[in-house]
Amino acid sequence: MRKIALEEHFTTPELANYVARPTQSDAIFADVERRLVDFDELRLEMMDRTGIELMVLSVTTPGVQGVRDTEEAVRLARHANDLLAREVQKRPDRYAGFAHLALQDAEAAATELERAVRDLGFRGALINGQTNGHYLDEDQYLPFWERVQELDVPVYLHPGAMADHPAMFAHRPELGGPIWAWTAETAAHALRLVFGGTLTRFPRVKIILGHMGETLPFLLWRLDSRREFDLGEKLAPDALPSAIIRRNVAITTSGVCDPVALIAAIQALGEDNVMFSVDYPYEDPHIAADFIEAAPVSDDVRAKVCHGNAERLLRL
């Protein structure tokens, strides 16, 4: 089965100090680091062995969103996009790109997204969570979302570090990072776009969430129930949180190789809104490939998840 993977990461020499370390193991992190900078050997070998025909590459978290100086962040984002464009041009049949953006400046991010899409041929953008404590539902990002809708490309909302450290995580470092905090952070970020009205104001915007939807597909009924309870009124069917999520959000299987979760996600969001991914080099691509090949779905649905939905959404 042809496979396209959408949450697959790289870094650049200039961004080497802006790579999250979600493991306590020196050996594992050293292997991650060498794979992040590789385009010519390890990555392609892995793709060939696992049947991944195409990878859509993006800068790993936090990238420039961890940079405090706005001008430097804008410069580094442009440099990363140029580097990725050169790698994609070498192997357009194996690689595609998501733009890296400095959300420290919403106008600059919109301009860079347009350059990346129109001039570099990128398929959208991947954003690593909050930027210096700011979330994408804030009014300052309206010009950015206007450009996203105009360009008609998806935005992959990827985990990043929390802006602060709530007491609930105190003295429990294992709850930080991908075990739980990144999921909670990214799900909340996506819900800000739902409840803050961003996805209503820009109804053609498509958000992609990884990790089987960061738990949101499994909470749709409760989101509707509690929103109506909160307001004390019934909502129109198309104004329900579940309706907005089903319309505006697609998800990938990255980092969740669980057939129970896959079936539930397909039932919740529909077979056209779920796509295969690995989360390379943080996850094992062999496990991910074996999982999707053996998943208890029809071959037609498997083809949509493995490549068809990504081809349609990203115009591949």
Secondary structure, DSSP 8 states (H G I E B T S, - for coil): --EEEEEEEE--GGGTTSB----S-HHHHHHHHHHHT-SSSHHHHHHHHHTEEEEEEEE-SBGGGG-S-HHHHHHHHHHHHHHHHHHHHH-TTTEEE-B---TTSHHHHHHHHHHHHHTT----EEEES-BTTB-TTSGGGHHHHHHHHHHT--EEEE----SS--GGGTT-GGGTGGGTHHHHHHHHHHHHHHHTSHHHHSTT--EEE-GGGTTGGGSHHHHHHHHHHHHTS---GGGSHHHHHHHHEEEE-TT---HHHHHHHHHHH-TTSEE----TTTS-HHHHHHHHHHSSS-HHHHHIIIIIHHHHHHT-
